[in-house]
Amino acid sequence: MRKKIEYASVFIFGAVCYSLIEILWRGRTHWTMAVTGGICLLLIHACNERHRDLDLWSRCGLSSFYITSVEFAVGWLLNVRLNMMIWDYSGKYLNVMGQICPEY
């Protein structure tokens, strides 16, 4: 039960913080970004639990990979497949299918 509360707290914290960052940066957000943020922070939390043997920079790199992968997967599903057009980075430098780019 304690782990469920821990994971729920991590998810909620990630959802709230991710949404607030988007609101501060873009002036708006979408509910799916809260879910995305919760998933990302859960993955970061899991990475830190499972890879304690790695140094901080390696865990940061792995977490960055997780976040980018989740962002791409969510973008592909929502924006490309479901045509929701929540965001579009197609005009940004080095974008991948308009869903991720180095700037964001």
Secondary structure, 3 states (H helix, E strand, C coil): CHHHHHHHHHHHHHHHHHHHHHHHHHCCCCHHHHHHHHHHHHHHHHHHHHCCCCCHHHHHHHHHHHHHHHHHHHHHHHHHHCCCCCCCCCCCCCCECCCECCCC
